[in-house]
Amino acid sequence: MNVSTLVDLQSNITKGQESCLDVVNAFLHTIESNKHLNAFLEVYSDEAKERAALIDGKFKSGTQGKLAGLVIGLKDNIAFKNHHVSASSKILEGFTSVFSATVVERLLAEDAIIIGRLNCDEFAMGASNENSAYGNVLNAADNSRVPGGSSGGSVVAVQAGLCHAALGSDTGGSIRQPSSFTGTFGMKPTYGRVSRWGLLSYASSFDQIGPITNSIDDMALILEVIAGLDEHDATVSEESVPSYSSDLQLHGKKKIAVIQDCLVSEGLSPEVKEHTEAAIDKLRSEGHEVEMVSFPYLDYMVPCYYVLTTAEASSNLSRYSGLVFGHRSTKAHDLESTFKLSRSEGFGDEVKRRIMAGTFVLSSDHYDAYYTKAQKVRRVIQDETNKILESYDYILLPTTPSEAFKIGEKASDPIAMYLADIFTVQAPLAGIPALSIPTGKAKNGMPFGLQLMARSYDEVGLFQISKYLFDLMQA
């Protein structure tokens, strides 16, 4: 199974050098020997083997789909019919989904093999995967460090070779930040590029499902399959989906903006800064125009993001009342106590913190001072970001201020934890696509990434520049 991309794997299977069943069995063995990482909440062993055998038959008849042979994991906030989904929360413990997310249906239609559901921060709220009701996920590169969050299980599954790829969700950096911490490729598509139908909501105007992989080639192919119009989701764009995987070559010289405010940001690791500057030098040496630009809103982005997302979370999570589905307290004796006790027992501390913050900013006394003002700030950030992208093809910045921190290091300081998102919240606030590429390593051996952002719906260009820069930094 020493192949670099899915296309290579499919070639081997077609030639009879290996089979889908061989691949699945190898992954199941690796998952079993890496249980301590706590990446998987549930492994679909028998189901994955049955499906692998079925797809082997399709290879023999030449009827296999685009993703045939791809073994993929799902973040535990993406619905899969007749399978458990809990958003790693006790409030949904034991809940079985009655339908599949659109992205899941599209993966299966192209013969992907879903191998299990992956641990995450509860309701995708966290930057370290320390908020899961089912325990921490460990970084495979150093088990004493966090993998990042909230898609911690998804990135570690790819990092540790437990599956080819995974789907995560990115609200403020929940794919890209942990990808940086684990040395994987992670992408947040343009808002509206991928259907959110079947994604357990955190903040509906931010959430996007995206792929986590070990190559741009696989990422482009997966997005090609899961993107596009969906009658179930009114927020999905009608923009046609290009064949992302057919042309990953960068054409011509590009004009790239670097947000200088990021490089002088307090808390930026000297190693990350040095690596970013090295990338700038390499791009310039190859004839690309790279210029520093000012973006004076860096300090406002994280507060703006948390005001808006906690407000949306307080609304979205109100459906978990203990009445219709999910956890219901056995101590409840009337309607009010059912609400209070079920939520108090079912939700973890971080989710409660964000629900209460969101309820506060939406209250009649504080609505204009916080929520309305944050919406105005979001528009300014979006307009200024788009203004930069009118003059430049791409924006380059670090994905994270540093490599992965130690487990427990920031757990008692929510503000310090929230600032881990300082470089990743711009893309979701502006609604544009962004991708983290694993180009750097700190002296302690821990990986970190560079991040590229592009104009809305320019995922084609984003894949091309990301693959180019990754190759350039490896040279």
C-alpha positions as CSV (number, residue, x, y, z in Angstrom):
1,M,0.0,0.0,0.0
2,N,3.0,2.3,-0.6
3,V,1.2,4.6,-3.0
4,S,1.1,8.3,-3.0
5,T,-2.3,9.0,-4.4
6,L,-5.7,7.3,-5.0
7,V,-5.0,7.2,-8.7
8,D,-1.9,5.2,-8.0
9,L,-3.8,2.8,-5.8
10,Q,-6.5,2.3,-8.4
11,S,-3.9,1.5,-11.0
12,N,-2.4,-1.2,-8.7
13,I,-5.9,-2.7,-8.1
14,T,-6.7,-2.7,-11.8
15,K,-3.4,-4.5,-12.4
16,G,-4.2,-7.1,-9.8
17,Q,-1.3,-6.1,-7.6
18,E,-3.6,-5.5,-4.6
19,S,-7.3,-5.4,-3.8
20,C,-9.7,-3.1,-1.9
21,L,-10.1,-5.9,0.7
22,D,-6.3,-6.0,1.2
23,V,-6.3,-2.2,1.7
24,V,-9.2,-2.3,4.2
25,N,-7.6,-5.2,6.2
26,A,-4.3,-3.3,6.4
27,F,-6.0,-0.2,7.7
28,L,-8.0,-2.2,10.2
29,H,-4.8,-3.7,11.5
30,T,-3.2,-0.2,11.8
31,I,-6.3,1.2,13.6
32,E,-6.2,-1.7,16.1
33,S,-2.5,-1.1,16.8
34,N,-3.1,2.7,17.2
35,K,-6.1,2.6,19.5
36,H,-4.3,4.7,22.1
37,L,-4.6,7.7,19.8
38,N,-8.4,7.7,20.3
39,A,-9.0,8.9,16.8
40,F,-11.9,6.6,16.1
41,L,-15.1,6.5,18.2
42,E,-16.4,3.6,16.1
43,V,-14.9,1.4,13.4
44,Y,-17.1,-0.2,10.8
45,S,-14.9,-3.3,10.4
46,D,-17.3,-5.8,8.9
47,E,-19.2,-3.3,6.8
48,A,-16.0,-1.9,5.3
49,K,-14.8,-5.4,4.4
50,E,-18.1,-6.2,2.8
51,R,-18.0,-3.0,0.8
52,A,-14.4,-3.6,-0.2
53,A,-15.3,-7.0,-1.6
54,L,-18.2,-5.5,-3.5
55,I,-15.9,-2.8,-5.0
56,D,-13.3,-5.3,-6.0
57,G,-16.0,-6.9,-8.1
58,K,-16.6,-3.5,-9.7
59,F,-12.9,-3.2,-10.6
60,K,-13.1,-6.6,-12.3
61,S,-16.1,-5.5,-14.4
62,G,-14.7,-2.0,-15.1
63,T,-17.7,-0.3,-13.4
64,Q,-15.9,1.3,-10.5
65,G,-16.6,4.9,-9.5
66,K,-14.2,7.9,-9.2
67,L,-13.3,7.2,-5.5
68,A,-13.2,3.4,-5.8
69,G,-10.8,2.0,-3.2
70,L,-10.6,5.3,-1.2
71,V,-10.9,4.4,2.5
72,I,-12.3,7.5,4.4
73,G,-13.4,8.4,7.9
74,L,-16.2,10.7,8.9
75,K,-16.0,13.3,11.6
76,D,-18.6,12.5,14.3
77,N,-20.8,15.4,13.3
78,I,-21.6,14.1,9.8
79,A,-24.8,12.0,9.5
80,F,-24.6,8.4,8.1
81,K,-27.9,6.6,7.9
82,N,-28.3,3.8,10.4
83,H,-25.1,4.7,12.1
84,H,-24.4,6.6,15.4
85,V,-23.6,10.3,15.3
86,S,-23.0,12.2,18.5
87,A,-20.8,15.3,17.7
88,S,-18.7,13.7,20.5
89,S,-21.3,14.8,23.1
90,K,-23.1,12.9,25.8
91,I,-26.3,14.6,24.9
92,L,-26.5,12.5,21.7
93,E,-25.0,9.4,23.1
94,G,-26.5,6.3,21.3
95,F,-28.4,8.4,18.7
96,T,-28.7,6.7,15.3
97,S,-29.1,8.9,12.2
98,V,-32.2,8.3,10.1
99,F,-30.6,9.7,6.9
100,S,-27.1,10.3,5.4
101,A,-25.5,13.7,4.8
102,T,-25.3,14.7,1.1
103,V,-21.5,14.4,1.2
104,V,-21.9,10.8,2.5
105,E,-24.3,9.9,-0.3
106,R,-21.9,11.3,-2.9
107,L,-18.9,9.5,-1.5
108,L,-20.8,6.2,-1.5
109,A,-22.1,6.8,-5.1
110,E,-18.5,7.0,-6.3
111,D,-17.5,3.8,-4.4
112,A,-15.6,5.2,-1.4
113,I,-15.3,2.9,1.6
114,I,-16.3,4.5,4.9
115,I,-14.3,2.9,7.7
116,G,-15.6,4.7,10.8
117,R,-16.6,7.8,12.7
118,L,-13.9,10.0,14.2
119,N,-13.5,11.8,17.5
120,C,-13.8,15.6,17.6
121,D,-14.3,18.5,20.1
122,E,-17.9,18.4,21.3
123,F,-20.2,20.0,18.7
124,A,-17.0,21.1,16.9
125,M,-16.2,23.6,19.6
126,G,-12.5,23.6,20.4
127,A,-9.0,24.0,19.1
128,S,-7.3,21.0,20.8
129,N,-9.7,18.0,20.8
130,E,-9.7,18.2,24.6
131,N,-13.4,18.9,24.7
132,S,-14.7,15.6,23.5
133,A,-17.0,13.6,25.8
134,Y,-15.0,10.6,24.8
135,G,-11.5,11.7,25.7
136,N,-8.6,13.4,24.1
137,V,-7.2,12.5,20.7
138,L,-3.4,12.3,20.8
139,N,-1.1,13.7,18.2
140,A,0.6,10.8,16.5
141,A,3.9,12.7,16.2
142,D,4.1,13.3,19.9
143,N,1.4,11.7,22.2
144,S,1.9,14.4,24.8
145,R,0.7,17.1,22.4
146,V,-2.8,18.0,21.1
147,P,-3.7,17.3,17.5
148,G,-5.6,20.6,17.2
149,G,-9.3,20.8,16.8
150,S,-12.1,20.5,16.4
151,S,-11.4,17.9,13.7
152,G,-8.7,16.2,15.8
153,G,-9.7,12.6,15.2
154,S,-10.0,13.3,11.4
155,V,-6.5,14.7,11.0
156,V,-4.9,12.1,13.3
157,A,-6.6,9.3,11.3
158,V,-4.9,10.6,8.2
159,Q,-1.6,11.5,9.9
160,A,-1.2,8.0,11.5
161,G,-2.2,6.1,8.3
162,L,-5.5,4.8,9.7
163,C,-7.3,5.7,6.4
164,H,-6.5,7.4,3.1
165,A,-8.6,10.6,3.9
166,A,-11.2,12.0,6.2
167,L,-14.0,14.6,6.1
168,G,-14.0,17.3,8.8
169,S,-15.9,20.5,9.3
170,D,-14.3,23.9,9.4
171,T,-16.1,26.8,11.2
172,G,-13.2,29.0,12.2
173,G,-10.2,26.8,11.3
174,S,-11.3,23.3,12.6
175,I,-9.8,21.6,9.6
176,R,-6.9,23.8,8.8
177,Q,-5.5,24.3,12.3
178,P,-5.3,20.6,13.2
179,S,-4.0,19.9,9.8
180,S,-1.1,22.3,10.5
181,F,-0.5,20.5,13.9
182,T,-0.4,17.1,12.3
183,G,1.4,17.6,8.9
184,T,-1.6,16.9,6.7
185,F,-3.4,18.8,4.0
186,G,-6.7,20.4,5.1
187,M,-9.1,22.5,3.2
188,K,-12.1,24.8,4.0
189,P,-14.0,25.3,0.7
190,T,-15.8,28.5,-0.2
191,Y,-19.0,28.9,1.9
192,G,-21.8,27.3,-0.1
193,R,-19.5,25.1,-2.2
194,V,-20.4,21.9,-0.3
195,S,-23.8,21.0,1.1
196,R,-24.2,21.2,4.9
197,W,-27.2,18.8,4.8
198,G,-26.6,16.2,7.4
199,L,-23.9,18.2,9.2
200,L,-24.8,18.8,12.9
201,S,-24.7,22.6,13.1
202,Y,-22.5,24.7,15.2
203,A,-22.6,28.1,13.4
204,S,-24.7,27.8,10.2
205,S,-23.2,30.9,8.4
206,F,-19.7,29.6,8.9
207,D,-19.7,25.8,8.9
208,Q,-18.3,24.0,5.9
209,I,-17.4,20.4,5.3
210,G,-14.0,19.8,3.8
211,P,-11.4,17.1,3.0
212,I,-8.2,16.1,4.9
213,T,-5.7,14.1,2.9
214,N,-2.0,13.4,2.4
215,S,-2.0,14.9,-1.1
216,I,-3.5,17.7,-3.1
217,D,-4.4,15.2,-5.8
218,D,-6.7,13.2,-3.5
219,M,-8.1,16.4,-2.0
220,A,-9.1,17.7,-5.4
221,L,-10.8,14.5,-6.4
222,I,-12.8,14.3,-3.2
223,L,-14.0,17.9,-3.4
224,E,-14.9,17.2,-7.0
225,V,-17.3,14.5,-5.8
226,I,-18.8,16.2,-2.7
227,A,-19.2,19.7,-4.0
228,G,-22.2,21.2,-5.9
229,L,-25.9,22.0,-5.8
230,D,-28.1,20.2,-3.4
231,E,-31.9,20.6,-3.1
232,H,-31.7,20.0,0.6
233,D,-29.5,23.0,1.4
234,A,-30.6,26.4,0.3
235,T,-27.2,27.9,1.1
236,V,-25.4,25.8,-1.6
237,S,-24.2,27.8,-4.6
238,E,-25.5,27.1,-8.1
239,E,-21.9,27.6,-9.4
240,S,-20.9,24.6,-11.5
241,V,-18.2,22.2,-10.1
242,P,-15.1,22.1,-12.2
243,S,-13.0,19.0,-12.7
244,Y,-10.5,20.0,-10.0
245,S,-8.4,16.9,-10.4
246,S,-7.8,17.3,-14.1
247,D,-5.4,20.2,-14.0
248,L,-3.3,20.7,-10.9
249,Q,-0.5,22.5,-12.7
250,L,0.2,26.2,-11.9
251,H,0.1,28.3,-15.1
252,G,2.1,31.5,-15.3
253,K,3.5,33.7,-12.6
254,K,1.3,34.8,-9.8
255,K,0.8,37.9,-7.6
256,I,0.6,36.9,-4.0
257,A,-0.2,39.1,-1.0
258,V,1.3,38.4,2.5
259,I,-0.5,40.0,5.4
260,Q,2.4,41.7,7.2
261,D,0.3,42.1,10.4
262,C,0.5,38.3,10.8
263,L,4.3,38.2,10.7
264,V,4.6,40.8,13.5
265,S,1.7,39.3,15.5
266,E,2.5,38.7,19.2
267,G,2.8,35.0,19.9
268,L,4.0,34.1,16.4
269,S,6.7,31.5,16.8
270,P,10.1,32.6,15.4
271,E,10.4,29.3,13.6
272,V,7.0,29.7,11.9
273,K,7.9,33.3,10.9
274,E,11.3,32.2,9.5
275,H,9.6,29.4,7.5
276,T,7.0,31.8,6.1
277,E,9.7,34.2,5.1
278,A,11.6,31.3,3.4
279,A,8.5,30.5,1.4
280,I,8.3,34.2,0.3
281,D,11.9,34.1,-0.8
282,K,11.4,30.9,-2.8
283,L,8.3,32.2,-4.5
284,R,10.2,35.4,-5.5
285,S,13.2,33.5,-6.7
286,E,10.8,31.6,-9.1
287,G,9.6,34.9,-10.6
288,H,6.3,35.4,-8.6
289,E,5.4,38.8,-7.3
290,V,5.0,38.6,-3.5
291,E,4.1,41.8,-1.7
292,M,3.4,42.7,1.9
293,V,-0.1,44.2,2.5
294,S,-1.6,45.7,5.5
295,F,-4.7,44.2,7.1
296,P,-5.4,46.2,10.3
297,Y,-8.3,44.1,11.5
298,L,-6.3,41.1,12.8
299,D,-7.0,41.9,16.5
300,Y,-10.8,42.2,15.7
301,M,-11.3,38.9,13.9
302,V,-11.3,36.5,16.8
303,P,-13.7,38.5,19.0
304,C,-15.9,39.1,16.0
305,Y,-15.9,35.4,15.1
306,Y,-16.7,34.3,18.7
307,V,-19.6,36.8,19.1
308,L,-21.2,35.6,15.9
309,T,-20.6,31.8,16.3
310,T,-21.6,31.6,19.9
311,A,-24.8,33.5,19.0
312,E,-25.5,31.0,16.2
313,A,-24.6,28.1,18.5
314,S,-27.0,29.2,21.2
315,S,-29.8,29.1,18.6
316,N,-28.7,25.8,16.8
317,L,-28.2,23.9,20.0
318,S,-31.6,24.8,21.5
319,R,-33.0,21.8,19.7
320,Y,-31.3,19.5,22.3
321,S,-33.9,19.9,24.9
322,G,-34.3,16.3,26.2
323,L,-37.8,16.1,24.8
324,V,-37.5,14.7,21.2
325,F,-34.2,12.9,20.9
326,G,-30.9,12.6,22.7
327,H,-30.2,12.6,26.5
328,R,-33.1,13.1,28.9
329,S,-32.3,13.4,32.5
330,T,-33.8,10.7,34.8
331,K,-34.0,13.4,37.6
332,A,-36.4,15.6,35.6
333,H,-39.9,16.0,37.0
334,D,-41.5,18.7,34.8
335,L,-40.9,20.6,31.6
336,E,-38.5,23.2,33.1
337,S,-36.4,20.6,34.9
338,T,-36.3,18.4,31.8
339,F,-34.7,21.3,29.9
340,K,-32.3,22.4,32.6
341,L,-31.1,19.0,33.8
342,S,-30.9,17.3,30.4
343,R,-28.7,20.1,29.0
344,S,-26.7,20.4,32.2
345,E,-25.9,16.7,32.2
346,G,-25.6,16.3,28.4
347,F,-23.4,19.3,27.4
348,G,-19.8,19.7,28.3
349,D,-18.2,22.8,29.9
350,E,-17.0,24.4,26.7
351,V,-20.4,24.0,24.9
352,K,-22.2,25.4,27.9
353,R,-19.7,28.4,27.9
354,R,-20.4,29.2,24.3
355,I,-24.2,28.7,24.6
356,M,-24.3,31.1,27.5
357,A,-22.0,33.6,25.7
358,G,-24.3,33.4,22.6
359,T,-27.4,33.8,24.7
360,F,-25.9,36.9,26.3
361,V,-24.9,38.6,23.0
362,L,-28.4,37.9,21.6
363,S,-30.2,39.3,24.6
364,S,-32.3,42.4,24.1
365,D,-30.0,44.5,26.3
366,H,-26.8,43.6,24.4
367,Y,-27.9,42.7,20.9
368,D,-26.9,46.0,19.3
369,A,-23.7,46.4,21.3
370,Y,-22.4,42.9,20.4
371,Y,-24.2,40.9,17.7
372,T,-25.1,43.8,15.4
373,K,-21.7,45.4,15.7
374,A,-20.0,42.0,15.0
375,Q,-22.1,41.6,11.8
376,K,-20.8,45.0,10.7
377,V,-17.2,44.1,11.5
378,R,-17.6,40.9,9.6
379,R,-18.7,42.9,6.5
380,V,-15.7,45.1,6.8
381,I,-13.4,42.1,7.1
382,Q,-15.0,40.5,4.1
383,D,-14.8,43.7,2.0
384,E,-11.2,44.3,2.9
385,T,-10.2,40.7,2.2
386,N,-12.0,40.8,-1.2
387,K,-10.3,44.1,-2.0
388,I,-6.9,42.5,-1.5
389,L,-7.9,39.6,-3.8
390,E,-8.9,42.1,-6.5
391,S,-5.3,43.1,-6.8
392,Y,-3.7,39.7,-5.9
393,D,-4.3,36.1,-7.0
394,Y,-3.8,34.6,-3.5
395,I,-3.1,35.5,0.1
396,L,-0.3,33.7,2.0
397,L,0.0,33.5,5.8
398,P,0.9,31.0,8.5
399,T,-1.9,28.5,9.4
400,T,-1.1,28.6,13.1
401,P,1.1,30.8,15.3
402,S,3.2,27.7,16.4
403,E,3.4,24.0,16.3
404,A,1.0,21.8,18.5
405,F,1.0,22.7,22.2
406,K,1.1,20.3,25.1
407,I,-2.1,18.6,26.3
408,G,-3.5,20.7,29.2
409,E,-1.3,23.7,28.4
410,K,-4.2,26.0,27.5
411,A,-7.1,24.1,28.8
412,S,-7.7,26.4,31.8
413,D,-7.5,29.6,29.7
414,P,-10.3,29.8,27.1
415,I,-8.9,33.1,25.7
416,A,-5.5,31.6,25.0
417,M,-7.2,28.6,23.3
418,Y,-9.4,30.9,21.2
419,L,-6.3,32.8,19.9
420,A,-5.1,29.5,18.3
421,D,-7.6,30.5,15.6
422,I,-6.1,33.9,14.9
423,F,-4.9,33.1,11.4
424,T,-7.7,30.8,10.4
425,V,-10.8,32.8,11.2
426,Q,-10.3,35.3,8.3
427,A,-11.4,32.8,5.6
428,P,-14.7,31.8,7.2
429,L,-15.5,35.4,8.1
430,A,-15.0,36.4,4.5
431,G,-16.5,33.2,3.1
432,I,-13.5,32.4,0.9
433,P,-11.6,29.1,0.4
434,A,-8.5,28.4,2.3
435,L,-6.0,25.5,2.4
436,S,-3.3,24.5,4.9
437,I,-0.2,22.7,3.4
438,P,2.3,20.8,5.5
439,T,5.6,22.5,4.7
440,G,7.3,23.2,8.0
441,K,8.8,21.4,11.0
442,A,9.9,22.9,14.3
443,K,13.2,22.0,15.9
444,N,11.4,19.6,18.1
445,G,10.2,17.7,15.1
446,M,6.5,18.8,15.2
447,P,4.9,19.9,12.0
448,F,3.2,23.2,11.1
449,G,1.7,24.5,7.9
450,L,1.4,27.4,5.5
451,Q,-2.0,28.7,4.5
452,L,-3.2,30.0,1.2
453,M,-6.5,31.8,0.6
454,A,-8.1,32.5,-2.8
455,R,-11.2,34.3,-4.2
456,S,-14.6,32.7,-3.7
457,Y,-15.1,29.6,-5.8
458,D,-11.5,29.6,-7.1
459,E,-10.7,26.2,-5.6
460,V,-9.0,25.3,-8.9
461,G,-6.4,28.1,-8.5
462,L,-6.1,27.3,-4.8
463,F,-5.3,23.6,-5.5
464,Q,-2.8,24.7,-8.2
465,I,-0.8,27.2,-6.1
466,S,-0.9,24.9,-3.0
467,K,0.5,21.9,-4.9
468,Y,3.1,24.2,-6.5
469,L,4.2,25.8,-3.2
470,F,4.3,22.4,-1.4
471,D,6.6,21.0,-4.1
472,L,8.7,24.1,-4.1
473,M,9.2,23.9,-0.3
474,Q,10.2,20.2,-0.6
475,A,12.8,21.0,-3.3
